[in-house]
């Protein structure tokens, strides 16, 4: 499992991972209250990407990213 150091790189890599294999790709978002950390993970069972943040602004970026993924899932391009 790889932690990506910045959001832009994670978002680009995660979207490419999803577009390569949309059927087997899944994501999860976890929050650890004791650490105050959000972790978003996306995997296709071959490659796993992770991003960790404590910054509120990055949480908003995660929300936009998930909306974009759902838009891809709902489109007929798959």
Beta strands, then each sheet from edge to edge (+ up, - down):
strand 1: 2-3
strand 2: 26-32
strand 3: 37-43
strand 4: 48-53
sheet 1: 1+ 4+ 3- 2+
end
